[in-house]
Amino acid sequence: MERKVGLWGLWLDYRKAVIVSIANKKVYIREIISNIKKKNVRITSDAVDLPDGKPEYLQNPKSKILLDQYYNLIISLISDAESIWIFGPHEEKMELEDRLRSEGFGARVVGIETMAEMTKRQFALKVQQRFLRKPVTNSNSTYFLHNH
């Protein structure tokens, strides 16, 4: 029998993810650093469409491998979630939702929302607003994704 625990909020972009879980009257905050670097990226006033719509730094094979590892780590950390609300500024939230659906977790996604980056505390409060009516205590941890 599958064990589903708590309510989860996830904010992500290609650089990092912040996971807030609410269970047993506590809020747990985890941060994942993707290790995908923006190398040799220039900012200009002109916009150029890339073949698959991803930023140039995600076009190389090493970045694609790191992105796959990043999504796999996120999914492994949220796989026990009863309900998942996904936030983020760009298409990463939709890519993760697609991965969750393909791995059988799609029914647990209760919402997707576009949202700029916030502090971990602000994000934890946002998740509590989505799921709860009263404040809870918190516990923090950080995860780093390293390439080997």
CNS distance restraints for C-alpha pairs under 8 A (distance, minus, plus):
assign (resid   3 and name CA) (resid  80 and name CA) 6.26 0.50 0.50
assign (resid   4 and name CA) (resid  80 and name CA) 4.65 0.50 0.50
assign (resid   4 and name CA) (resid  81 and name CA) 5.26 0.50 0.50
assign (resid   4 and name CA) (resid  82 and name CA) 4.85 0.50 0.50
assign (resid   5 and name CA) (resid  23 and name CA) 6.64 0.50 0.50
assign (resid   5 and name CA) (resid  80 and name CA) 5.53 0.50 0.50
assign (resid   5 and name CA) (resid  81 and name CA) 5.09 0.50 0.50
assign (resid   5 and name CA) (resid  82 and name CA) 5.39 0.50 0.50
assign (resid   6 and name CA) (resid  21 and name CA) 6.62 0.50 0.50
assign (resid   6 and name CA) (resid  22 and name CA) 5.42 0.50 0.50
assign (resid   6 and name CA) (resid  23 and name CA) 4.66 0.50 0.50
assign (resid   6 and name CA) (resid  24 and name CA) 7.85 0.50 0.50
assign (resid   6 and name CA) (resid  81 and name CA) 5.71 0.50 0.50
assign (resid   6 and name CA) (resid  82 and name CA) 5.37 0.50 0.50
assign (resid   6 and name CA) (resid  83 and name CA) 6.92 0.50 0.50
assign (resid   7 and name CA) (resid  21 and name CA) 5.68 0.50 0.50
assign (resid   7 and name CA) (resid  22 and name CA) 5.15 0.50 0.50
assign (resid   7 and name CA) (resid  23 and name CA) 6.81 0.50 0.50
assign (resid   7 and name CA) (resid  81 and name CA) 6.18 0.50 0.50
assign (resid   7 and name CA) (resid  82 and name CA) 5.82 0.50 0.50
assign (resid   7 and name CA) (resid  83 and name CA) 4.96 0.50 0.50
assign (resid   7 and name CA) (resid  84 and name CA) 6.26 0.50 0.50
assign (resid   7 and name CA) (resid 131 and name CA) 7.07 0.50 0.50
assign (resid   8 and name CA) (resid  19 and name CA) 7.07 0.50 0.50
assign (resid   8 and name CA) (resid  20 and name CA) 5.61 0.50 0.50
assign (resid   8 and name CA) (resid  21 and name CA) 4.33 0.50 0.50
assign (resid   8 and name CA) (resid  22 and name CA) 6.27 0.50 0.50
assign (resid   8 and name CA) (resid  78 and name CA) 7.47 0.50 0.50
assign (resid   8 and name CA) (resid  81 and name CA) 6.20 0.50 0.50
assign (resid   8 and name CA) (resid  82 and name CA) 7.60 0.50 0.50
assign (resid   8 and name CA) (resid  83 and name CA) 5.96 0.50 0.50
assign (resid   8 and name CA) (resid  84 and name CA) 4.71 0.50 0.50
assign (resid   8 and name CA) (resid  85 and name CA) 6.26 0.50 0.50
assign (resid   8 and name CA) (resid 127 and name CA) 7.55 0.50 0.50
assign (resid   9 and name CA) (resid  19 and name CA) 5.88 0.50 0.50
assign (resid   9 and name CA) (resid  20 and name CA) 5.05 0.50 0.50
assign (resid   9 and name CA) (resid  21 and name CA) 6.36 0.50 0.50
assign (resid   9 and name CA) (resid  84 and name CA) 5.63 0.50 0.50
assign (resid   9 and name CA) (resid  85 and name CA) 4.71 0.50 0.50
assign (resid   9 and name CA) (resid  86 and name CA) 5.91 0.50 0.50
assign (resid   9 and name CA) (resid  87 and name CA) 7.45 0.50 0.50
assign (resid   9 and name CA) (resid 124 and name CA) 7.95 0.50 0.50
assign (resid   9 and name CA) (resid 127 and name CA) 5.60 0.50 0.50
assign (resid  10 and name CA) (resid  17 and name CA) 6.91 0.50 0.50
assign (resid  10 and name CA) (resid  18 and name CA) 5.77 0.50 0.50
assign (resid  10 and name CA) (resid  19 and name CA) 4.59 0.50 0.50
assign (resid  10 and name CA) (resid  20 and name CA) 6.29 0.50 0.50
assign (resid  10 and name CA) (resid  84 and name CA) 7.28 0.50 0.50
assign (resid  10 and name CA) (resid  85 and name CA) 6.24 0.50 0.50
assign (resid  10 and name CA) (resid  86 and name CA) 4.85 0.50 0.50
assign (resid  10 and name CA) (resid  87 and name CA) 5.85 0.50 0.50
assign (resid  11 and name CA) (resid  17 and name CA) 5.55 0.50 0.50
assign (resid  11 and name CA) (resid  18 and name CA) 5.20 0.50 0.50
assign (resid  11 and name CA) (resid  19 and name CA) 6.56 0.50 0.50
assign (resid  11 and name CA) (resid  86 and name CA) 6.03 0.50 0.50
assign (resid  11 and name CA) (resid  87 and name CA) 4.46 0.50 0.50
assign (resid  11 and name CA) (resid  88 and name CA) 5.12 0.50 0.50
assign (resid  11 and name CA) (resid  93 and name CA) 7.88 0.50 0.50
assign (resid  11 and name CA) (resid 117 and name CA) 7.81 0.50 0.50
assign (resid  11 and name CA) (resid 123 and name CA) 7.91 0.50 0.50
assign (resid  12 and name CA) (resid  16 and name CA) 5.87 0.50 0.50
assign (resid  12 and name CA) (resid  17 and name CA) 4.15 0.50 0.50
assign (resid  12 and name CA) (resid  18 and name CA) 6.38 0.50 0.50
assign (resid  12 and name CA) (resid  86 and name CA) 7.95 0.50 0.50
assign (resid  12 and name CA) (resid  87 and name CA) 6.58 0.50 0.50
assign (resid  12 and name CA) (resid  88 and name CA) 5.13 0.50 0.50
assign (resid  12 and name CA) (resid  89 and name CA) 7.76 0.50 0.50
assign (resid  12 and name CA) (resid  92 and name CA) 6.76 0.50 0.50
assign (resid  12 and name CA) (resid  93 and name CA) 6.65 0.50 0.50
assign (resid  13 and name CA) (resid  17 and name CA) 6.43 0.50 0.50
assign (resid  13 and name CA) (resid  88 and name CA) 6.15 0.50 0.50
assign (resid  13 and name CA) (resid  89 and name CA) 6.88 0.50 0.50
assign (resid  13 and name CA) (resid  90 and name CA) 6.90 0.50 0.50
assign (resid  13 and name CA) (resid  92 and name CA) 5.69 0.50 0.50
assign (resid  13 and name CA) (resid  93 and name CA) 7.51 0.50 0.50
assign (resid  14 and name CA) (resid  34 and name CA) 6.72 0.50 0.50
assign (resid  14 and name CA) (resid  36 and name CA) 6.90 0.50 0.50
assign (resid  14 and name CA) (resid  67 and name CA) 7.49 0.50 0.50
assign (resid  14 and name CA) (resid  92 and name CA) 6.90 0.50 0.50
assign (resid  15 and name CA) (resid  33 and name CA) 6.23 0.50 0.50
assign (resid  15 and name CA) (resid  34 and name CA) 5.22 0.50 0.50
assign (resid  15 and name CA) (resid  35 and name CA) 6.78 0.50 0.50
assign (resid  15 and name CA) (resid  36 and name CA) 6.15 0.50 0.50
assign (resid  15 and name CA) (resid  37 and name CA) 7.56 0.50 0.50
assign (resid  16 and name CA) (resid  31 and name CA) 7.06 0.50 0.50
assign (resid  16 and name CA) (resid  32 and name CA) 5.41 0.50 0.50
assign (resid  16 and name CA) (resid  33 and name CA) 4.49 0.50 0.50
assign (resid  16 and name CA) (resid  34 and name CA) 5.29 0.50 0.50
assign (resid  17 and name CA) (resid  31 and name CA) 5.68 0.50 0.50
assign (resid  17 and name CA) (resid  32 and name CA) 5.07 0.50 0.50
assign (resid  17 and name CA) (resid  33 and name CA) 6.69 0.50 0.50
assign (resid  17 and name CA) (resid  34 and name CA) 7.77 0.50 0.50
assign (resid  17 and name CA) (resid  74 and name CA) 7.85 0.50 0.50
assign (resid  18 and name CA) (resid  29 and name CA) 7.00 0.50 0.50
assign (resid  18 and name CA) (resid  30 and name CA) 5.73 0.50 0.50
assign (resid  18 and name CA) (resid  31 and name CA) 4.51 0.50 0.50
assign (resid  18 and name CA) (resid  32 and name CA) 6.43 0.50 0.50
assign (resid  18 and name CA) (resid 120 and name CA) 7.05 0.50 0.50
assign (resid  19 and name CA) (resid  28 and name CA) 7.94 0.50 0.50
assign (resid  19 and name CA) (resid  29 and name CA) 5.70 0.50 0.50
assign (resid  19 and name CA) (resid  30 and name CA) 5.04 0.50 0.50
assign (resid  19 and name CA) (resid  31 and name CA) 6.23 0.50 0.50
assign (resid  20 and name CA) (resid  27 and name CA) 6.65 0.50 0.50
assign (resid  20 and name CA) (resid  28 and name CA) 5.57 0.50 0.50
assign (resid  20 and name CA) (resid  29 and name CA) 4.61 0.50 0.50
assign (resid  20 and name CA) (resid  30 and name CA) 6.48 0.50 0.50
assign (resid  20 and name CA) (resid 123 and name CA) 7.83 0.50 0.50
assign (resid  20 and name CA) (resid 124 and name CA) 5.95 0.50 0.50
assign (resid  20 and name CA) (resid 127 and name CA) 7.13 0.50 0.50
assign (resid  21 and name CA) (resid  27 and name CA) 5.63 0.50 0.50
assign (resid  21 and name CA) (resid  28 and name CA) 5.13 0.50 0.50
assign (resid  21 and name CA) (resid  29 and name CA) 6.62 0.50 0.50
assign (resid  22 and name CA) (resid  26 and name CA) 5.66 0.50 0.50
assign (resid  22 and name CA) (resid  27 and name CA) 4.58 0.50 0.50
assign (resid  22 and name CA) (resid  28 and name CA) 6.40 0.50 0.50
assign (resid  22 and name CA) (resid 128 and name CA) 7.87 0.50 0.50
assign (resid  23 and name CA) (resid  27 and name CA) 6.69 0.50 0.50
assign (resid  25 and name CA) (resid 136 and name CA) 5.61 0.50 0.50
assign (resid  25 and name CA) (resid 137 and name CA) 7.13 0.50 0.50
assign (resid  26 and name CA) (resid 136 and name CA) 5.13 0.50 0.50
assign (resid  26 and name CA) (resid 137 and name CA) 4.86 0.50 0.50
assign (resid  26 and name CA) (resid 138 and name CA) 5.53 0.50 0.50
assign (resid  26 and name CA) (resid 139 and name CA) 7.54 0.50 0.50
assign (resid  27 and name CA) (resid 124 and name CA) 7.51 0.50 0.50
assign (resid  27 and name CA) (resid 136 and name CA) 6.15 0.50 0.50
assign (resid  27 and name CA) (resid 137 and name CA) 5.77 0.50 0.50
assign (resid  27 and name CA) (resid 138 and name CA) 4.33 0.50 0.50
assign (resid  27 and name CA) (resid 139 and name CA) 6.26 0.50 0.50
assign (resid  28 and name CA) (resid 138 and name CA) 5.39 0.50 0.50
assign (resid  28 and name CA) (resid 139 and name CA) 4.65 0.50 0.50
assign (resid  28 and name CA) (resid 140 and name CA) 5.76 0.50 0.50
assign (resid  28 and name CA) (resid 141 and name CA) 7.84 0.50 0.50
assign (resid  29 and name CA) (resid 120 and name CA) 7.37 0.50 0.50
assign (resid  29 and name CA) (resid 124 and name CA) 7.34 0.50 0.50
assign (resid  29 and name CA) (resid 138 and name CA) 7.23 0.50 0.50
assign (resid  29 and name CA) (resid 139 and name CA) 6.12 0.50 0.50
assign (resid  29 and name CA) (resid 140 and name CA) 4.67 0.50 0.50
assign (resid  29 and name CA) (resid 141 and name CA) 6.17 0.50 0.50
assign (resid  30 and name CA) (resid 140 and name CA) 5.92 0.50 0.50
assign (resid  30 and name CA) (resid 141 and name CA) 4.76 0.50 0.50
assign (resid  30 and name CA) (resid 142 and name CA) 5.12 0.50 0.50
assign (resid  30 and name CA) (resid 143 and name CA) 6.87 0.50 0.50
assign (resid  31 and name CA) (resid 141 and name CA) 6.63 0.50 0.50
assign (resid  31 and name CA) (resid 142 and name CA) 4.50 0.50 0.50
assign (resid  31 and name CA) (resid 143 and name CA) 5.64 0.50 0.50
assign (resid  31 and name CA) (resid 144 and name CA) 7.81 0.50 0.50
assign (resid  32 and name CA) (resid  74 and name CA) 7.80 0.50 0.50
assign (resid  32 and name CA) (resid 142 and name CA) 6.14 0.50 0.50
assign (resid  32 and name CA) (resid 143 and name CA) 4.65 0.50 0.50
assign (resid  32 and name CA) (resid 144 and name CA) 5.35 0.50 0.50
assign (resid  32 and name CA) (resid 145 and name CA) 6.79 0.50 0.50
assign (resid  33 and name CA) (resid 143 and name CA) 6.63 0.50 0.50
assign (resid  33 and name CA) (resid 144 and name CA) 4.90 0.50 0.50
assign (resid  33 and name CA) (resid 145 and name CA) 5.87 0.50 0.50
assign (resid  34 and name CA) (resid  66 and name CA) 7.23 0.50 0.50
assign (resid  34 and name CA) (resid  67 and name CA) 7.32 0.50 0.50
assign (resid  34 and name CA) (resid  70 and name CA) 5.74 0.50 0.50
assign (resid  34 and name CA) (resid 144 and name CA) 6.97 0.50 0.50
assign (resid  34 and name CA) (resid 145 and name CA) 5.52 0.50 0.50
assign (resid  34 and name CA) (resid 146 and name CA) 7.81 0.50 0.50
assign (resid  35 and name CA) (resid  66 and name CA) 7.35 0.50 0.50
assign (resid  35 and name CA) (resid 144 and name CA) 7.84 0.50 0.50
assign (resid  35 and name CA) (resid 145 and name CA) 6.31 0.50 0.50
assign (resid  35 and name CA) (resid 146 and name CA) 6.58 0.50 0.50
assign (resid  35 and name CA) (resid 147 and name CA) 7.68 0.50 0.50
assign (resid  36 and name CA) (resid  63 and name CA) 6.05 0.50 0.50
assign (resid  36 and name CA) (resid  66 and name CA) 6.50 0.50 0.50
assign (resid  36 and name CA) (resid  67 and name CA) 7.22 0.50 0.50
assign (resid  37 and name CA) (resid  57 and name CA) 7.28 0.50 0.50
assign (resid  38 and name CA) (resid  57 and name CA) 5.56 0.50 0.50
assign (resid  39 and name CA) (resid  57 and name CA) 6.30 0.50 0.50
assign (resid  40 and name CA) (resid  57 and name CA) 7.77 0.50 0.50
assign (resid  41 and name CA) (resid  56 and name CA) 7.30 0.50 0.50
assign (resid  41 and name CA) (resid  57 and name CA) 7.02 0.50 0.50
assign (resid  49 and name CA) (resid  53 and name CA) 6.27 0.50 0.50
assign (resid  50 and name CA) (resid  54 and name CA) 6.54 0.50 0.50
assign (resid  50 and name CA) (resid  55 and name CA) 7.27 0.50 0.50
assign (resid  50 and name CA) (resid  56 and name CA) 7.31 0.50 0.50
assign (resid  54 and name CA) (resid  58 and name CA) 6.22 0.50 0.50
assign (resid  54 and name CA) (resid  59 and name CA) 7.00 0.50 0.50
assign (resid  55 and name CA) (resid  59 and name CA) 6.99 0.50 0.50
assign (resid  56 and name CA) (resid  60 and name CA) 7.89 0.50 0.50
assign (resid  57 and name CA) (resid  63 and name CA) 7.15 0.50 0.50
assign (resid  58 and name CA) (resid  63 and name CA) 5.26 0.50 0.50
assign (resid  58 and name CA) (resid  64 and name CA) 6.19 0.50 0.50
assign (resid  59 and name CA) (resid  63 and name CA) 7.01 0.50 0.50
assign (resid  59 and name CA) (resid  64 and name CA) 7.07 0.50 0.50
assign (resid  60 and name CA) (resid  64 and name CA) 6.52 0.50 0.50
assign (resid  61 and name CA) (resid  65 and name CA) 6.28 0.50 0.50
assign (resid  62 and name CA) (resid  66 and name CA) 6.28 0.50 0.50
assign (resid  63 and name CA) (resid  67 and name CA) 6.01 0.50 0.50
assign (resid  64 and name CA) (resid  68 and name CA) 6.20 0.50 0.50
assign (resid  65 and name CA) (resid  69 and name CA) 6.29 0.50 0.50
assign (resid  66 and name CA) (resid  70 and name CA) 6.00 0.50 0.50
assign (resid  66 and name CA) (resid 147 and name CA) 7.26 0.50 0.50
assign (resid  67 and name CA) (resid  71 and name CA) 6.22 0.50 0.50
assign (resid  68 and name CA) (resid  72 and name CA) 6.16 0.50 0.50
assign (resid  69 and name CA) (resid  73 and name CA) 6.11 0.50 0.50
assign (resid  69 and name CA) (resid 145 and name CA) 7.90 0.50 0.50
assign (resid  70 and name CA) (resid  74 and name CA) 6.33 0.50 0.50
assign (resid  70 and name CA) (resid 145 and name CA) 6.85 0.50 0.50
assign (resid  71 and name CA) (resid  75 and name CA) 6.14 0.50 0.50
assign (resid  71 and name CA) (resid  96 and name CA) 6.76 0.50 0.50
assign (resid  71 and name CA) (resid  99 and name CA) 7.96 0.50 0.50
assign (resid  72 and name CA) (resid  76 and name CA) 6.12 0.50 0.50
assign (resid  73 and name CA) (resid  77 and name CA) 6.28 0.50 0.50
assign (resid  74 and name CA) (resid  78 and name CA) 6.32 0.50 0.50
assign (resid  75 and name CA) (resid  79 and name CA) 5.67 0.50 0.50
assign (resid  75 and name CA) (resid 100 and name CA) 7.15 0.50 0.50
assign (resid  79 and name CA) (resid 105 and name CA) 7.44 0.50 0.50
assign (resid  81 and name CA) (resid 108 and name CA) 7.36 0.50 0.50
assign (resid  82 and name CA) (resid 108 and name CA) 6.14 0.50 0.50
assign (resid  83 and name CA) (resid 108 and name CA) 4.80 0.50 0.50
assign (resid  83 and name CA) (resid 109 and name CA) 5.98 0.50 0.50
assign (resid  83 and name CA) (resid 110 and name CA) 6.16 0.50 0.50
assign (resid  84 and name CA) (resid 108 and name CA) 5.75 0.50 0.50
assign (resid  84 and name CA) (resid 109 and name CA) 4.66 0.50 0.50
assign (resid  84 and name CA) (resid 110 and name CA) 5.77 0.50 0.50
assign (resid  84 and name CA) (resid 111 and name CA) 7.16 0.50 0.50
assign (resid  85 and name CA) (resid 109 and name CA) 5.93 0.50 0.50
assign (resid  85 and name CA) (resid 110 and name CA) 5.57 0.50 0.50
assign (resid  85 and name CA) (resid 111 and name CA) 4.78 0.50 0.50
assign (resid  85 and name CA) (resid 112 and name CA) 5.91 0.50 0.50
assign (resid  85 and name CA) (resid 113 and name CA) 7.89 0.50 0.50
assign (resid  85 and name CA) (resid 127 and name CA) 7.88 0.50 0.50
assign (resid  86 and name CA) (resid  93 and name CA) 6.23 0.50 0.50
assign (resid  86 and name CA) (resid  97 and name CA) 7.95 0.50 0.50
assign (resid  86 and name CA) (resid 109 and name CA) 7.43 0.50 0.50
assign (resid  86 and name CA) (resid 111 and name CA) 6.22 0.50 0.50
assign (resid  86 and name CA) (resid 112 and name CA) 4.73 0.50 0.50
assign (resid  86 and name CA) (resid 113 and name CA) 6.35 0.50 0.50
assign (resid  87 and name CA) (resid  93 and name CA) 6.35 0.50 0.50
assign (resid  87 and name CA) (resid 112 and name CA) 5.78 0.50 0.50
assign (resid  87 and name CA) (resid 113 and name CA) 4.84 0.50 0.50
assign (resid  87 and name CA) (resid 114 and name CA) 5.67 0.50 0.50
assign (resid  87 and name CA) (resid 115 and name CA) 5.86 0.50 0.50
assign (resid  88 and name CA) (resid  92 and name CA) 7.05 0.50 0.50
assign (resid  88 and name CA) (resid  93 and name CA) 5.79 0.50 0.50
assign (resid  88 and name CA) (resid 113 and name CA) 6.76 0.50 0.50
assign (resid  88 and name CA) (resid 114 and name CA) 5.19 0.50 0.50
assign (resid  88 and name CA) (resid 115 and name CA) 5.02 0.50 0.50
assign (resid  88 and name CA) (resid 116 and name CA) 6.33 0.50 0.50
assign (resid  88 and name CA) (resid 117 and name CA) 7.29 0.50 0.50
assign (resid  89 and name CA) (resid  93 and name CA) 7.96 0.50 0.50
assign (resid  89 and name CA) (resid 114 and name CA) 5.23 0.50 0.50
assign (resid  89 and name CA) (resid 115 and name CA) 5.07 0.50 0.50
assign (resid  89 and name CA) (resid 116 and name CA) 5.07 0.50 0.50
assign (resid  89 and name CA) (resid 117 and name CA) 7.28 0.50 0.50
assign (resid  90 and name CA) (resid 114 and name CA) 7.16 0.50 0.50
assign (resid  91 and name CA) (resid  95 and name CA) 6.31 0.50 0.50
assign (resid  92 and name CA) (resid  96 and name CA) 6.12 0.50 0.50
assign (resid  93 and name CA) (resid  97 and name CA) 6.18 0.50 0.50
assign (resid  93 and name CA) (resid 112 and name CA) 7.29 0.50 0.50
assign (resid  94 and name CA) (resid  98 and name CA) 6.21 0.50 0.50
assign (resid  95 and name CA) (resid  99 and name CA) 6.35 0.50 0.50
assign (resid  96 and name CA) (resid 100 and name CA) 6.09 0.50 0.50
assign (resid  97 and name CA) (resid 101 and name CA) 6.14 0.50 0.50
assign (resid  97 and name CA) (resid 106 and name CA) 6.87 0.50 0.50
assign (resid  97 and name CA) (resid 109 and name CA) 7.51 0.50 0.50
assign (resid  98 and name CA) (resid 102 and name CA) 6.17 0.50 0.50
assign (resid  98 and name CA) (resid 106 and name CA) 7.77 0.50 0.50
assign (resid  99 and name CA) (resid 103 and name CA) 6.23 0.50 0.50
assign (resid 100 and name CA) (resid 104 and name CA) 6.29 0.50 0.50
assign (resid 100 and name CA) (resid 105 and name CA) 4.92 0.50 0.50
assign (resid 100 and name CA) (resid 106 and name CA) 5.25 0.50 0.50
assign (resid 101 and name CA) (resid 105 and name CA) 5.30 0.50 0.50
assign (resid 101 and name CA) (resid 106 and name CA) 3.85 0.50 0.50
assign (resid 101 and name CA) (resid 107 and name CA) 7.44 0.50 0.50
assign (resid 102 and name CA) (resid 106 and name CA) 7.45 0.50 0.50
assign (resid 105 and name CA) (resid 109 and name CA) 7.40 0.50 0.50
assign (resid 118 and name CA) (resid 122 and name CA) 5.90 0.50 0.50
assign (resid 118 and name CA) (resid 123 and name CA) 5.89 0.50 0.50
assign (resid 119 and name CA) (resid 123 and name CA) 6.16 0.50 0.50
assign (resid 120 and name CA) (resid 124 and name CA) 6.07 0.50 0.50
assign (resid 121 and name CA) (resid 125 and name CA) 6.30 0.50 0.50
assign (resid 122 and name CA) (resid 126 and name CA) 6.25 0.50 0.50
assign (resid 123 and name CA) (resid 127 and name CA) 6.25 0.50 0.50
assign (resid 124 and name CA) (resid 128 and name CA) 6.22 0.50 0.50
assign (resid 125 and name CA) (resid 129 and name CA) 6.15 0.50 0.50
assign (resid 126 and name CA) (resid 130 and name CA) 6.42 0.50 0.50
assign (resid 127 and name CA) (resid 131 and name CA) 6.36 0.50 0.50
assign (resid 128 and name CA) (resid 132 and name CA) 5.08 0.50 0.50
assign (resid 128 and name CA) (resid 133 and name CA) 7.35 0.50 0.50
assign (resid 128 and name CA) (resid 134 and name CA) 7.87 0.50 0.50
assign (resid 128 and name CA) (resid 135 and name CA) 7.33 0.50 0.50
assign (resid 129 and name CA) (resid 133 and name CA) 6.76 0.50 0.50
